[in-house]
Amino acid sequence: MEDTIARIQNLSHRYSKDWAVKDISFSIQNRGILGLLGSNGAGKSTTMNILCGVINQTQGEVYIDNINVRENPVEAKKLIGFLPQKAPLHLELTVDEYLTHCAHMRSIPKSEIKDALELAKAKCGISHFSKRVLKNLSGGYQQRVGLAQAIIHNPKLVVLDEPTNGLDPNQILEVRKLIREIAEDRAVILSTHILSEVQATCDNIVMIEHGEIVFADTLYAFNNYIEPNTLVMEVDLPPTAEDLYAIPGVTDVYFITKNKIRLQFSTGPDITKTVIQASMVHGWALSEIYLEKSSLDGIFAQLSKKHPVPAGKPAQELINQ
């Protein structure tokens, strides 16, 4: 497909007897950021390593710009920039020395190395540190150098494995902004287990759990994947937990505060009307009510086959007191 830079088809890989990934398929568009999401041990790094030709898969095929990675690894790797979870820096070198070394490794012609260095440094905001020894840079700037080596040969696809891991909040914001800028004229695939990272940077998501794809769609679809099943109400004259459990469809009650209550329900959004009617009948003096949109954490947990408990004090505890 013309708008696709990479295709992963029926990919499976196992270490000894254990399958790390099992029959996964997805594609990566020419522009923008694809988030490869999953908990630790889900199979993300294995997928990234196969995509970049670091290891050969047990089954399936990977294509970069229609080049089979296993059959033509050198040609495929020319199109890929890779930043592993731990940036492969030579800390005793200066920024220029290190990036020059990377340019030679990427077979950039000698006459083009200077321009390639300057462009990569400018893109990553490290031009003023050209002569600085890498070990004397902060973690955030070391990560920028890592990103610079990943784009120095102007690849069509940049693969980033946990790119903000270990950075402080300010450094995370800076690196996120940089990644979005890099993705303006090429494809980026970003592997992470951090939901906020996906929300802040990605356009599309592929979620892997236990080596299998459990979700593949846009970030918008991910945010709206699960229908709301909780609502929050605030009242001046709070009802008892028994009164709330008596409302048809209510399955659980959580007292956030004395007057603010979260209701979990099993029926559709019409539950809001039912609660309003109950408040009018019983005189609870309802001041606010709204459906809660599923949080990214809640969606992640449900897709991962885990079941989070809503915040607040379970009403059953109050009943038993």
Secondary structure, DSSP 8 states (H G I E B T S, - for coil): -TTEEEEEEEEEEEETTEEEEEEEEEEEESSEEEEEE--TTSSHHHHHHHHTTSS--SEEEEEETTEETTTSHHHHHTTEEEE-SS----TTSBHHHHHHHHHHHTT--HHHHHHHHHHHHHHHT-GGGTTSBGGGS-HHHHHHHHHHHHHTT--SEEEEESTTTT--HHHHHHHHHHHHHHTTSSEEEEEES-HHHHHHH-SEEEEEETTEEEEEEEHHHHHTSS---EEEEEESS---HHHHHTSTTEEEEEESSSSEEEEEESS-TTHHHHHHHHHHHHT--EEEEEE----HHHHHHHHTT-----SSEEHHHHHH-
